[in-house]
Amino acid sequence: MKNDKKEESEVLLENYRVLLQRALDWLWERIKVERREVKRGKKVLTKVKITLPEKKGVYKTLRDELEEVNVLASHYVDKAISDAQC
């Protein structure tokens, strides 16, 4: 980013990166992956079912957890959660 406040921009981006990474890690821990083998003739296929946490069910808990480490304005937490769930 080019601006007169390069150091402040770097701090902002680094703090947001930490929030986003924490949100991704939190969500990743709650993803369920189920594998099962299915026979189709002579072939054995592996079917994978991935279950993501519901957006409504995780938002409040995740937001509260991120607010504990947040040094930025609260709307950055909301944006990090939104970006992580895309």
ABEGO torsion letter per residue (X at the ends): XBBABAAAAAAAAAAAAAAAAAAAAAAAAABBBBBBBBBBEABBBBBBBBBBBBAAAAAAAAAAAAAAABABBAAAAAAAAAAAAX
